Amino acid sequence: MAKLIMYLLESSALLAFFYLLYVLVLRKETFFSLNRFFLLGILAFSLLFPLVSFDISPTEVTALERPIAEISKARMSYYEAMAAWEFEARSAAGSTETVAQPGVVGGADVDWLRLAIGGILLLYAIGVVVCLSRTFWSLRWVWKVIAHHPHENLGGMKVVKLPQPISPFSFLNYVFVPDSLVDSSEFQQILAHEKTHIEQRHSIDLLIVQLLAAFLWFNPVIWQLIKSLKTTHEYIVDKKIITSGYSLVEYQTLLLKQLISNNSFGLVHNFNLSFIKKRITMMTNKQSGWSGKVKVAMAIASTVLFSAIIVQCNSKMDESVAESGLTAESSADFGAGVNLPVLPDNGYTFDGNRSDALNFSIAGNKLSIDGKAYNLSDIASAVEKAKLSDHAVIILRVDKDQPMAFVRDVQTELRKVERRKILYMGQTASGKSFEMPFLLPPTPENAARNRIPEQPDVEELAAQGKMEIMRIRLGDNARMDNQKMVYEFVKGQMEKGSSDYVISAGFDDDDTYSEYLVNLAYIQEAFNQIYQERSQQMFGKDFYDIAANNKEQYQAVRQGIPRAISVAEH
């Protein structure tokens, strides 16, 4: 849903930009055929360009690199913001498969968000149906008129004679005229006018535009574009009639006489329209000269350049989504049948060697490693066979509904073989891969063998007043409440100058993996929020940029604020 909304908004914005260019530069020029195809082209471009993605900007054009990067970054932030809005609505019903965007306070208004999203979708769907219905009603009306009135072939056109005194109009190769005009001296001039519409296939233009307009009905620009297109069609016909030898004065008089009976339908070309004055003025205007050609060249160049930038921005945004390695599509290689939990982007991207890793997938109490089925007892042999380096990670994909008992057993086996570096995987609503690193504690036996300092008994330290503990149940679906509580707890410790604290996060065997990962993500985000604030205060930089590029500043930001999270099953 977020993608659909963003696509419609981006298409509307592009259409508004291109149409403004037409109004400012091309509308008053006499290059009518060019204007016709420009109007049709910008509508097609506006609908297609948000979907087109390929690299067309050479790296040596450095002047465009920064604007493209900034636009791409802004667009990605909009997608993530829309995804977060969608998360809030979904979480209103107490679903455990999604979470709200960290930093956005949820609460009693979540139901209103869900209602708003549903209302927007319903309103949009109604608008599409109404617009399409009007178009099909117009088609039905035209065919009904053809079926119920006599018509004859004249000069390759089918002339439909109507008893009522209406303004002549054409549709496809049909010309509709009242009986009273058939024998008049003006009839041939009327036929010449409508024949030009038919030869130029103007009805096809309007039919296509009306159908496309139904999907952008909320954008007032699309309706102005249709008016401009009809006006341009009439300019084309007027020019053809005048240059073919008809008297300018007689033709203008004919237009004014027909103005009295003007019945306009969206899919037909009436012989006259309400903009008769503009048409008469345009007939007497001089042909556009060199200045007009320069304007046209600039407009076309601007359109091509802006279109190229948009396509390149799409490519850059796709790259930013793919940088995290595994998108929802590619994750199917190792996670077939695994429905990953949906979370908002946490700003983290694993920059390690993904080829030096094992891909664990868990669903329905079944384990697969690199796409092959394994038993719990086979984990040790699989790890040994992989010959991983000491820095290798275990990429863990778990179905959102998987009970934690089996996940705990898998992680216990990994702890036994000293593979404690875990990369928890999820996905965002925009299809980007969600990644969260985690370090499992060593088993007591391995800790003793490797002379790892024994983990302190936090309960005993807390009883002695040497450690403060915040206990959180990962299966309670607290989400934003967890983040707020942890944030306030750690900030309180900072004010006291204490780093002797721990967040004790526990789970039960029957808790789902989605509950576990979602709430763990919120606890992690509370620390990230604090680190982000300190990073801005100390260095005026983004915390994630520092984490990726400056180890000393990263350590300075985290100094005295350990990410002390202890996860244990109950």
N, C-alpha and C positions, 0 to 999 in steps of 0.2 A: 504494500500500500504506500509506503514512504517513497519508493521508487516511482510509482505512478504519479503521485502528487508532484514530486520534484520534476519529473519529465514534463508534465503539463505546464508547470510554472516556467521552466526554462524555455519551452517552445513558445509560450506566450511572450516572454521577454524578448526572444529573438525576433518574433514577428513584429513586436512593437518597434524594435530598433530598425529593422529593415523598412517598415512602412513609414516611419518618421523620415528616413533617408529619401524615400520616394516623395513624400509631401514637400520636403524642403528643397529638393534638387530637380526632380523629374516631372512633377505634376503639371507645371505650366509650360513645359516644352512640347513641341509638336511632333516628337518621335513616338507617335501613338502605338504603332506595332511593337516597338521596343518596350514601351510602358506596359502593354498588355502582358508580354512574356515576363517582364520584371515582376509584376504583381503575382502571376502564377508561380514564378520561380521562388519568390521569397516565402510563399506559403509552403511550398514543398520543402525548401531548405529548413524552415523553422521546425517542421515536423520530423525531418530526417536527421539533421545535424546533431541533436542531443544523443542520437544512437550510434553515430558514426565515430569510429576510433581507429586511426592509423597515424603513424609518425610521418609528417610531411615537412617538419621544420628542421633544416640542417643545423647541426650543432654550432656552426660558425656564425649563425645569426644571433649573436649574444644579446642584441638589443631587445629581442623578444623573449628571451629565456626567463627573465624575472617576472614580466607581466603574466606570462603563461603559467609559471609556477604559482604566483599569487592567486590567480583566478582558479586554478585547479585546487589549491588548498582551501579557498573559500567555498568552492562547490562541495568538496568533501565534508567540510564542517556542516554545511546545510543538510547533506544526506544523513550525517550522524545525528544532527538535531532532530530531523524528522523521525529517524529511527527511535530516538529516545522518547519522543512524543507518543509513538506507537507503543513502545514498551509500557509507558504509564497506563495507557488505556487497557492493554491486555492484562496488566497486573491487578486491575481493579477487581476482577472476579476472584482474586486469590490464586491465580494460576502460578505454578512453580516453574514454568518453562521460560519465563522472561523476567527481566529486572528493569527498573527505571534507571535513567542516566544518573550516575553518581554526581552529586552536587545539586540535583534538583529535588526540592522538598516535595514529597508526596503527602497524601492525606485524604481528607474528606472530599476534595475536589477531583479525585481520580475518576470517579464515576462520570463527572461532567466531561472530562477529556474523552472518555470512551464514547459518551453520547455525542460529543462534537464530531469525532471521527466518523461515527456511523451516519450522523446527519449530513456531513459533507459528502460522503460517498453516495448517500441516497439522493441528495439534491443534484449532484453531478449526473447521476444516472437518469434522473427524471428529465433534466435538461437535454441530455443526449436523445432520449426517447422522443421528447416533444419536437426537437428540431428535425430528427429523421422522419417523424410522422408528418410534419408540415411539408417536407420535400416529397414524400410519397403521396401525400394528398394532392399536391400540385400536379404530380405526374398523372394520378388517377383522373383529376379534373380535365387535363389536356386530352387524355385518351377517350374520356367520356364525350367531350365536345366533338372529337373527330368521328366517333362512332355514331353520333346522333345528328350530324349535319352533313349535307352533301358537299363533295369536293371534286375538283377536276385538276388535271395536270396542265400546267402552263409553264413552258420554258424550263422543264426539269423540276419544277416546284409543284407541290400539291396545295392548291388554294381551297381552303375551307370557308364556305360562305355562311355567315351568321346573321340571323334575323335582327338581333338587337344592335343598337348603334354604339359600338365600343371602338376604342382605338385599335387600329391594326397592330398585330404582333406576330412573331414567328417563333417556332420551336422545331429544332432539327430541320427537316426539309418541308415542314408545313408552314403555310402562311394563312393567318386567320384575319379575314376582313368582313365588314358588314355588307349586306346586299346592296345598300344604298351607294356604296363607293365603286361597285364593280363596273358600272357603265359611265363613271365620271371621267373627266379629263385628267384627274390626278391619279388614276388607278395605276398607270404604267410607272409613274414615279414612285408610288408606294411599293410596287413589286420590285423595282430596282433596289430600293432601300433594303427590303427584307431579303432579297436574293444575296446581297452582300453579307448580311448576317449569316445566312445559310452557308455560303461559300467559305467564309472565314471560320465556320464551326464554332461560333460563339456560344451556342447552346451547350456544347460539350464542356466548355470552360465553366459555365455557371453550374452545370450539374455536378461536376467534380468538386468545385469550390463549396457548393451548398452541402455536399456530403461530408467534406472535411470540416466545414464550419461547425457541424453538429458536435464534434469532439473538442472544440475550443469555444463553445458557445458563451462561456463566462467572460471571454476576452472581448471587450468592445471594439478592439482594433479589427477583428475578423469581419465584423459587420461593416465597418468603414471601408475595408478592403473590397468587399463585394460591391458596395456603391461605386467605388473608384473603378473597379473592373467594368461594371455596366457603363459608366460614363465613358471610359476609354473605348469600349466597343462602339458606342455611338459616335465618338470622334472619328474612329476609323471609317465607319460607314459614311458619315457626312463628307469626309475628305474624298472618298471614292466617288460619291455622287457628284460633287462639285467638279472634280477633275474629269469626269466622264462626259461633260458638256451640258449638264442641266443648269438652268439659270439660278444664280445664287439667290436672287430676290424671290423668285417663284418657290424655291425650295424652303426658304425661311418662312414665307407666307404659309406654305403647307403645314409646317411644323406648328405654327401658331394656331391655325384653324383646328388642328387635331388635338390641341391642348385641352379642349373642353371635355373630351371623353377619355380620361386617362385611367385605365385599369391595369395595374402592374402586379405581376406575379413573380415570385422569386426565380423561376426557371425559364421565363420567356422574355423576349425582347419586344417591348412595346415600341410602336412607331414613334411615340414621343414620351418624354418623361418630364418630371418637374424641374429639371435643370435646363430647360429650353434656352434660357437667357445665356447660360454659360456656353452652350453649344453654338449659339449664334455669334457670341463674342470670339470663340475659338476659330470659327470659320473665317473671320476677318483678320485674325492675327497673322503676322508675317511668319514664315517658316523659320525655325530655329537655325541660327548661324553657327559660327565657330565657337562662340561662347557656350552655346547650348551643347555642342559636341564635347567641349571640354568638361562641362558638368556631367554629361553622361559617362564619359570616360572615368571621371573621379568617382562617381557613384558605383560603377561596376567594379573599379579597383578596390574601393572601400568594402564592398560586399564580399569580394573574393578574399581579401585580406582578413576581414573579420571572421568569415566562415572557416578559413584555414586555422585561425587562432582557436576557434571553438573546437574544431576537430582535434587539434593538437592538445588542447586542454583535456578532452576526453581520453586521449591516449595517456597523458600524464596521470590522470586520476585512476585509470585502469592499472597503471604501473604501481601507484601507491597502494592500491588494494592488493596487488599481486606480490608486493615486496615482502609481506608477512609469510610468503611461502605457499601456504595451502589455503585456497579458497574453498567455498562449499562444494564446488564442482570437483576440484582436484582431490579433496579429502576423501572422495568416494573410492579412490584407489586402495586405501588402507582402512576405510571405514564404511564399507558397504553394509547397509542395514542399521547403521548407527545414527540415531536422530540426536544431534548435538544440542546441548542447551544454547539458548539465544541470550546474549548479553550485549551491552553497549561496548564500544571500543574503549579499552583501558589505556591506550596510548603506548602500549609495549609491543615491540617486535623482537623476536628472538634473532640475534645476529650470529649465532653459532653455526657450526657445520652440520647441516641437516643430513648429509650423507653419512656422518658419524653418529648415527642414532638408530634406535629401534622404535617401530611404530606399533604400539599396543592399542587394540580395539576391544571394547567390552560391550556386549549387549545380550540381554537374556541369560545372564550367568554363563556366558560363553566367551572365551578369549581367543583372539587371533593376533599373531605377531607377523608384521609385514605381509598381511593378507592371508596367512596360513593358520589353520586351527591348531591350538595347543591346549594342553591341560596345565593346571597349576604346577604340578610336579615337574613339568618340562621347561619351566621358565629358566632355571639355572643352566640347563644345557643349551637352550636357545641363545642366552646371553653369551655363554662361553664360545659358542660357534660363531657368533657375529664378530668376535675379536674387536671390540670397541676400544677406543682410547679411554684414558682416565677421565677425560673431560666430556665424554659422550652423555647425551641426555636420553631419557625415555619419553617419547611423545605419546601422550595418553589421550585417546578418544573414547569417551564413555557415553552410552545412551542416557538421555536425560531421565528416563524412568528406571534405570538400573539401581537396585537396592545396594547400599554401601557395603554390605557384608562381604560380597564377592570382591568389590574394589579394594576393601581393606586387606583381604587375603592376597590379592595380587601385589599390593604395595608391600606387604610383609615379606613376600618372596623376593621382591626387588631389594628390600633392605638387607636381606640375608646375603645376597650376592653383591652387596655394596654398590648398587645402582640407585643412588638416592636423589639424583637430579631429575626432576620431573617437569615436563612442560604440559600443563593442562590445556586442553583444546576445547574451544566452543566456536560459536559463530555469531556475527552481528546480523541485524535485519537487512543490511545492505549487501550481504554476501561476503563480507570481509572476515578473515580468520581472527578469532579471539584467542589470545595466548596468555597464559599466566604461569611463570616459573615458580617452582616450589622445591624446597629441600627437605626430604624425609629424614627423620632422626635415625641415627645408627642403632642397630640392635645392641644390647648390653655386651654380648660376646664380641662383636666386631669393634665396639668402642674400646674394650679392654685390650684386644689384640693389637689394635692400631694406636694405642695409647692416646685415644681421644679423651679429653677431660670428661669426667663423668657428669652427666646432666644433673643439675641440682634438683632437689625435691622441692618444687615451688610451694606445695602445700605446707611442708614443714617450715620453709622460710616465711611463708605468709603467717603461720601461727606464731612465729617468733617476732613478727613485726618487721622483718627485713625485706619483704617483697609484697607488692600490692598486686592483686589478681582481679581481672575482670573476666567473668565466666559468661560464655555465649554458647547457645545451642544452635548449631548449624542447621538443624531440621525444623526450626521454629518459624521460618519464612519471615523474619523480621526485616531483612533487607536494608532499607534506608535508615531504619531505627538503629540497626547495628553500626552503620557507618557513623551516625551522629553520636552514639554513645562512645564508640572507640575514639573518635576525634576529641570529644570533650574530656575523656579520661586521660588520654595522652597529653593533651594541652595542659591539663591540671598537673600532671607529673612534671612537665617542662617548667611550669611556674614555680614548682618546688625545687627545681634543679635536680630531680631524681631520674635515674634511668633504671631503677630497680623495679621493674613492672613486667607483667606478662599478660597477654590476651589468651586465655585458655578456651579454645574453641573445640567443643565436643560434638560427636554425632553418634547416632544409634545405628544398628545394623539395618533397620528397616527404613531409614531415611533414604531419599532418592539422591542420585548423583547431582541432579539439578539443584536441589536444596543445598547440598554441600557446596557446590562450586559457586552458586549465586551468592550465598552469604559469606563465603570465604573471599569472594571478589570484593564485596562491600567492606569487609574488614581491611583488606589490602588497600582499598581506595581511600580509607580514612588516613592511613599513613602517607599515601601519595599526595593527598590534599595538604597535609602538613608540610611535606617536603617541597611541594610546589610553592607554598607561601614563603617558606624560608629561602628558596632559590631566588624568588623575585626580590625579597628584601635584601639578601646578601649580595647578589650578583646582577639582579635585573634580567635574569635569563629564565627560559623555560627549563623545568626540572628534567624533562626527558631529553632535551638537547644536551644538558650538562652530563647526564648519565651516559650518553652515547659518545661524548667528545672530550670530556675533561674529568679525569679520574680524581684529581686533587679537589676540585670544587665539589664533585659528587660526594666525596667523603666528608668534606667540610659541612655540607648541607645536612648530612645524616649524623654528624657528630653529636653524641649524647642523646640521640633519639633512635634507639634500636628498633627494628621491626620485629618485636618480640611476640611471635605468634606460636602457640603450642597447640597442635591438633592431636586429639586423642579420641579413640572410640570409647563408648560407655557400655 
